[in-house]
Amino acid sequence: MLADVKVKEKIVIVKRVYKDTRLPEDILEASKMRFGPAVKNDVLVMPISAEDATGIRIYAELCNSTPGQHGFREAINEYLNSVRVNVPHEGLFLNIATHDDGMPIEPRDYLYHQIALTNIKTNTGIVHNTEFEAMTHPLGQFYLEDVNKKKREQVQSVDDKADALIAMKVMVNESPEKVDWILSYFGRNPFPMTAADKKIALNDIIEGKSTGDFTTKTKGFGELRYKDRPAKFFEIICADKNLEYRSMIELLEFHKVVTTSGGKYFFDEIELGMGIDDVVKRLSGTSADSKKILLQLKARYDEVKRELAGKSE
């Protein structure tokens, strides 16, 4: 008895966008939406190279033609000029997985995906990487959704949240002052909050509910944006040895004690640095100038905290 063979799958979905939702649902479902190979400077862009062995095998199968025979290249061009990717209402599911030798398991699916990618690369405006891009582009009609990537991102998000919650628990139990720094950093007023309120606010930050466009530079992630991976961002900020300084600057900027112009930070007309990382580096320095500015900033920080202690969020 033959063993079951597990078929490889790597699914990408080509999805449609609907900009005119006034049309009845049945008309939207029945409407034909399709796209073909990209054209640049009136020349068709080859979605798959016909110069390498795998490309030749793919075209030979799809064109039902024999490589090396007279008219093979003409058959490829004729096929590509006639091919259209029809996208149904529910989206077009493409298996773009390949065998170990590089040959696609589903050559037609693989070609359709490459046609979509060449439309993106040549900026035809018809196909996009995300739904938002397709909706906001005047010519946008389709976008790609990588099912495997989406699953990986979902798993990553769960792992990020688990790590962030552990960091939060340790911080709440061992560093109450650090909790205030974190909340201040994210633009929240921790000073009139109860312990329960602070836990709820921290969880909201982990869930990505803060509206600020925060970024930080860190080893292993480069420049990480809060809105891209909020829980991971939270965990990294918790471990930042300069968190107190970051929190202080964010709070003072929010209350206009520290101002910004062209990316530069200023305090009483004193230039602190270009970007938050530059400012933190200066404040953590050992020079007399750094220590003097830090003392002045802390004095103003304490004033703002006293004011906030009497206010609710």
C-alpha positions in Angstrom: 0.0 0.0 0.0 1.4 3.4 -1.0 1.9 6.0 1.7 0.0 9.2 1.4 2.0 11.9 -0.2 1.7 15.4 1.4 1.4 18.0 -1.3 3.4 21.2 -0.7 1.4 24.3 -0.5 2.4 28.0 -0.4 -0.8 29.9 -0.9 -1.1 33.5 -2.1 -4.5 35.0 -2.7 -5.1 37.7 -5.3 -8.0 39.8 -4.0 -10.2 42.4 -5.5 -11.0 45.8 -4.0 -14.4 47.4 -4.3 -14.3 51.2 -4.5 -18.0 51.6 -5.5 -19.9 49.7 -2.9 -23.2 51.2 -4.1 -23.5 48.4 -6.6 -25.7 45.4 -5.6 -23.9 42.4 -4.1 -24.9 40.1 -7.0 -23.5 42.5 -9.6 -20.3 42.8 -7.6 -20.0 39.0 -7.4 -20.7 38.5 -11.1 -18.5 41.4 -12.4 -15.4 40.3 -14.3 -12.1 41.7 -13.0 -8.9 40.6 -14.6 -5.4 41.8 -15.4 -2.7 40.7 -17.8 1.1 40.9 -18.0 2.7 44.2 -17.3 3.7 46.4 -20.3 6.5 49.0 -20.0 7.3 51.4 -22.9 4.9 49.4 -25.1 6.9 46.2 -24.5 5.5 43.2 -22.6 7.5 42.5 -19.4 8.4 38.8 -19.1 6.9 37.5 -15.8 9.2 34.5 -15.9 12.6 34.5 -17.7 12.6 32.2 -20.8 16.4 32.1 -20.6 16.8 29.6 -17.7 16.0 25.9 -17.5 13.0 26.3 -15.1 11.4 29.1 -17.1 11.7 27.1 -20.3 10.0 24.1 -18.6 7.2 26.2 -17.3 6.5 27.8 -20.7 6.8 24.5 -22.5 4.0 23.1 -20.3 1.8 26.1 -20.4 2.2 26.7 -24.1 2.1 23.0 -25.0 5.2 23.6 -27.1 8.6 21.9 -27.3 11.7 23.8 -26.4 14.3 24.1 -29.1 11.8 23.7 -31.9 11.2 26.4 -34.4 8.5 28.9 -33.2 9.0 28.1 -29.4 9.7 31.8 -28.5 6.9 32.9 -30.7 4.5 30.5 -28.9 5.6 32.0 -25.5 4.9 35.6 -26.7 1.6 34.6 -28.2 0.6 32.9 -25.0 1.6 35.8 -22.8 -0.2 38.3 -25.0 -3.4 36.4 -24.6 -3.3 35.3 -21.0 -5.5 37.1 -18.5 -5.7 36.5 -14.7 -9.4 36.3 -13.8 -10.1 37.1 -10.2 -13.4 35.9 -8.8 -15.4 37.7 -6.1 -13.9 35.5 -3.3 -10.3 36.0 -4.6 -8.0 33.8 -6.6 -6.1 31.2 -4.6 -2.7 30.4 -6.0 -0.3 27.6 -4.9 3.2 29.0 -5.7 5.1 26.1 -4.0 7.9 24.5 -5.9 9.4 21.0 -6.1 13.0 20.5 -4.9 14.3 21.1 -8.4 12.6 24.5 -8.5 9.8 23.5 -10.9 6.4 24.9 -9.7 3.8 22.3 -8.5 1.2 24.4 -10.2 2.9 26.2 -13.2 -0.2 28.2 -14.1 -0.6 29.5 -10.5 3.1 30.3 -10.4 2.9 32.3 -13.6 -0.2 34.2 -12.4 1.7 35.2 -9.3 4.7 36.3 -11.3 2.4 38.4 -13.5 1.0 40.1 -10.4 4.5 40.8 -9.1 5.7 42.3 -12.4 2.7 44.6 -12.3 3.7 45.7 -8.8 7.4 46.1 -9.8 6.7 48.1 -12.9 4.2 50.3 -11.1 1.3 49.7 -13.4 -1.0 50.8 -10.5 -3.3 47.8 -11.0 -1.9 45.3 -8.5 -0.5 46.2 -5.1 1.0 44.5 -2.0 -1.7 45.6 0.4 -5.4 46.4 0.4 -4.7 50.0 1.5 -2.4 50.6 -1.4 -4.9 49.2 -3.9 -7.8 51.3 -2.4 -5.9 54.5 -2.4 -4.3 54.3 -5.8 -6.5 55.7 -8.6 -5.9 52.6 -10.8 -5.8 50.0 -8.0 -7.9 46.9 -8.5 -6.1 44.0 -6.8 -3.8 43.2 -4.0 -1.9 40.1 -2.8 -2.4 38.3 0.5 0.3 35.8 1.5 -1.6 33.2 3.6 1.6 31.7 5.0 3.0 35.1 5.9 -0.2 36.0 7.6 -0.1 32.9 9.7 3.5 33.6 10.6 2.6 37.1 11.6 -0.3 35.9 13.8 2.0 33.4 15.6 4.6 36.1 16.0 2.0 38.5 17.5 1.0 35.8 20.0 4.6 35.2 21.0 5.3 39.0 21.3 2.3 39.4 23.6 3.3 36.5 25.8 6.8 38.0 26.2 5.4 41.5 26.8 3.0 40.3 29.5 5.9 38.6 31.3 7.9 41.8 31.1 4.9 43.8 32.4 4.4 41.4 35.3 8.0 41.6 36.4 8.0 45.4 36.1 4.7 45.8 38.1 6.0 43.6 40.9 9.6 44.8 41.0 9.8 48.4 39.6 6.7 50.5 40.3 8.6 53.6 39.3 9.4 52.0 35.9 5.6 51.6 35.3 5.2 55.3 35.6 8.1 55.8 33.1 6.5 53.5 30.6 3.1 55.1 30.8 4.6 58.6 30.5 6.6 57.5 27.5 3.4 56.4 25.8 1.7 59.7 26.6 -0.4 58.5 29.5 -0.7 60.3 32.8 0.2 57.6 35.5 0.3 59.9 38.5 -3.4 59.9 39.6 -3.9 56.2 38.5 -4.6 53.3 40.8 -2.5 50.2 40.5 -5.4 48.5 38.7 -5.7 51.4 36.3 -2.0 51.2 35.5 -2.2 47.5 34.7 -5.1 48.1 32.3 -3.2 51.0 30.6 -0.1 48.8 30.2 -2.2 46.1 28.6 -3.7 48.6 26.2 -0.2 49.6 25.1 0.7 46.0 24.5 -2.5 45.5 22.5 -1.4 48.4 20.2 -4.0 50.9 21.4 -1.6 53.9 21.9 -1.9 56.4 19.0 1.6 57.8 19.0 4.0 57.1 16.1 6.9 55.8 18.3 10.1 54.4 17.0 13.2 53.0 18.6 16.6 51.6 17.4 17.7 48.3 18.7 20.1 45.5 17.9 18.4 42.7 16.0 15.5 44.8 14.8 17.0 48.0 13.4 14.5 50.8 13.6 11.3 49.3 15.1 8.0 51.1 14.9 5.4 50.7 17.7 2.5 50.3 15.3 4.2 47.5 13.4 4.8 45.3 16.5 3.4 47.0 19.6 4.0 44.1 22.0 7.6 43.6 20.9 8.2 47.4 21.1 6.8 47.4 24.6 9.1 44.6 25.7 12.2 46.4 24.2 11.3 49.7 25.9 10.9 47.9 29.2 14.5 46.7 28.9 15.9 50.0 27.9 18.4 51.2 30.4 17.7 54.8 29.5 13.9 54.4 29.9 13.8 57.2 32.5 15.3 59.7 30.1 13.1 58.6 27.2 10.0 58.9 29.4 11.0 62.3 30.7 11.7 63.7 27.2 8.4 62.3 25.8 6.4 63.8 28.7 8.1 67.2 28.6 7.6 67.3 24.8 3.9 66.5 25.2 3.6 69.4 27.7 5.7 71.7 25.4 8.5 72.1 27.9 10.7 70.4 25.3 10.0 71.4 21.7 11.0 69.9 18.3 11.8 71.5 15.0 13.1 69.7 11.9 13.7 66.6 14.0 15.8 68.5 16.6 14.9 68.7 20.2 15.2 72.0 22.2 14.9 73.0 25.8 14.9 76.7 26.7 16.5 77.4 23.3 19.2 74.8 24.1 19.6 72.2 21.3 19.5 68.8 22.9 20.1 66.7 19.8 18.7 65.4 16.6 16.1 62.7 17.4 15.2 61.1 20.7 18.1 58.6 20.6 20.6 61.5 20.2 19.0 63.3 23.1 19.1 60.2 25.4 22.8 59.7 24.5 23.6 63.2 25.6 21.6 63.1 28.8 23.3 59.8 29.8 26.7 61.3 29.2 29.3 62.1 31.9 30.3 65.6 30.9 29.5 68.6 33.1 27.3 70.1 30.4 25.2 66.9 30.2 24.8 66.7 33.9 23.8 70.4 34.1 21.1 70.0 31.4 19.9 66.7 33.0 19.4 68.5 36.4 17.4 71.3 34.8 15.2 68.9 32.8 14.6 66.8 36.0 13.5 69.9 37.9 11.0 70.8 35.2 9.9 67.1 35.0 9.2 67.1 38.7 7.1 70.3 38.3 5.0 68.7 35.5 4.6 65.5 37.6 3.2 67.5 40.6 0.8 69.2 38.2 -0.4 66.0 36.7 -0.8 64.3 40.1 -3.9 66.4 40.7 -5.4 65.6 37.3 -7.2 62.6 35.9 -6.3 61.3 32.4 
